[in-house]
Amino acid sequence: MSNHNETEIEAAAFRRLLQHLNIERNDVQNIDLMILAGFCRNCLADWYREAAAERGMELSRDAARERIYGEPYADWKLKYGKEATQEQLFALALAESKHPK
C-alpha cells in the first residue's frame, strides 16, 4: 500500500470516528470516554492541533474543537453536555489511578 493510500484510509477512518461520536453517539459523554478509553473528544482536538503545529500550521483550541465536534464546542455542550455524576467522577479517578499519565 502506498503512503498516499494509507493516509487516505486513515483520514477516512478518522472522519468515520468523528461521525460516530458526534452524530450516532452524541449521548456518550466525554467523561465516559475518559473512564473507558483514556481519551475524549477534547483529547482528539488537542491531538489535531498538535498535528497541525508539527506541520507548521497554527490552530486555535476553539478551531480544533470545532473541527472535532462538528460545531462550536459551546453549542455542542449546550445540546449534549451533562454534569458528571459522583459515580462518573469516582470511576474517572479510579481509572486514572490505574493508568497514570
N, C-alpha and C positions, 0 to 999 in steps of 0.2 A: 504494500500500500504506500502511495506517495505521501509526503509530508502534507501536501495541499489537501489530499483526500482525507487524511487523518484529522486535520484541522477543521475541515468542513463537517465531518461526522461529529467531532467533539462539540462544535458550535451548535449543531442541530440538537444534540443531546442536552446541552445547556439550556437552549430555548425551550425544550420539552419539559425540563425540570422547572423552569420558571412558570410555564403554563400550568403544570400540575400544582405547584404551590400556591399560585395566585388566582387561579380560576377554579380548578377542580377541588382543591383542598384549602380554600381560604379560611376554613374553620379551624385549621391547625394553627395554634398559637406559637409564636417564636419560642416561648419557654418550653413548650412540649418538644420542639425540635432540639433545643439545647439539652433537655433531660435525656432524650433518646439517642441523639446523634452527635452531640457536642458542637453543633453549629446551627445557625439560624439564618433567616433572610438578611439580617444586618451583617452577619459574617460574610455572606456572599457579596454584599455590597462593598464591604471593606476589601475583600479579595479582588473584586472587579477594579476598584480604584487603585489598588497596589499594582495590578497587571497593567493598567493604563500608565501609571507612573514609571514602571520598568521600561515602557516603550516611549518615554519622553512626553507623555500627554498628561496634563493636569486636569483632574476631575474633582469637583467638589463632593463632599459627603452627601449632600442633598441630591445632586445629579446622579451619583452612583446608586443611591437608594431608589430613586425614581426609576432607574433602569431595571432594577431587580424587582421592585414591587409593581411596576407597570403603571404607576401613578405616583403623585407626591406622597411621601411617607405619611404625612399628617392626614391626608384623605383616607389612605388605606387603614390607618389606625382608628379613625373615627368610624369607619364602616365595619371593621372586623376585629379590632383590638378589644381585649377584655383584660380586666385586672387579674393578676396572678392570684391564685388561691394560696392559702397557707400550705396546703398539701403539695402544690406545684413548687413553691419556694423550698420546702423541705426536700422534695425529690431532686431539685436542681442542686442544692447544697450537697446532698449525698452523692450525686453523680459527679460533681466537681471534685469531691474529696477522693473519689476512686480514680479520677483521671485529671490530676493537676496539670495546669498548663506549663 
